[in-house]
Amino acid sequence: MAALPSLPRGRGAASNASGRFEALSREAFDDGWGEGDDAAPPLRTEVTPEKARVIITRNDSPDISFDRSINPYRGCEHGCIYCYARPAHAHMGLSPGLDFESKLFFKPGAAHLLEGELSKPGYAPGAIHIGGNTDPYQPQERRLRVTRGVLEVMARFRHPLSIITKSVLISRDLDLLGPMGAAGLARAAVSVTTLDRKLARTMEPRAATPERRLEAVRALAAADVPTVVMFAPVIPGLNDHELEAVLQRAAEAGAAGAGYVVLRLPMEIKDLFREWLAARLPDRAERVMSLVRQMRGGKDYDAQWGKRMKGDGPIAELIGQRFRIAKRRFGLDRILPPLDVSQFRVPPKAGDQLDLFSA
């Protein structure tokens, strides 16, 4: 019987196989000569500045609720094994495995770029989503403050935004998000995948605990920031039984709404997720993957628009039905008003001549 893969302490992925664009493939394996060797040193996080040319990314995907976004970071130290952003690291010549959670990139010029893009003649405002790819409040944000700089620009321009995280660090920026939320310019989403602290620790090793995330929901709601709790991803056979409990706790914390997405396993993620199951939950691995395939037409993943977020088939339909009932039961089915684009304005720069006809 083959040995189960081991996981580096404090990390999500079990391996670091080469990305799909590399000419040569590398993959660690046990050659049987390691007995008695010193343990490998802990995997350290490396953070590299990235000189971006633009900061607002646009998309036309029909099943995404926003058409523009800002991602202050590439890669994510939270190490969530299911993260759909992992395959993007292959474009950097790195592995979607351990490289994704240990070799990070940040955009130190994000605030400056954003100010320039918002100031362009003819710019048409529309809600910008912050963190649609990787978490804008991952641990490095405490010292780098890239997300903070972006929010400061958005506040000065009175530009509407939404932001998603699984970190309580978002509470640091309530001095900006609170007034913007009260003015109809900001809303937040907090991801709560499980209430089981042990499962969260293995599945999302460097993210905040579930209770801390609920604290963030409570703080945001108290500061007048409309907040949605995302139960995402829903993994059948692993956390789907917690759906109602998560929504109940979200409502008790003051959430204004809720959403969900079923597990997505595109490209390299399917192998990384299988490795994780084999290492952490070998007794449930076969059942979980069987249920996942039942939501994906017999495959590990189906990328069709309209199906990739919610899945297909009886299991996916049951999850959707349970979610709709729980939303109504806990008062999370209210329709939130759209973010207000009418307040957008380009603030005068130092030295600008004031309009003689302005009030």
Disulfide bonds with the S-S distance in Angstrom:
none
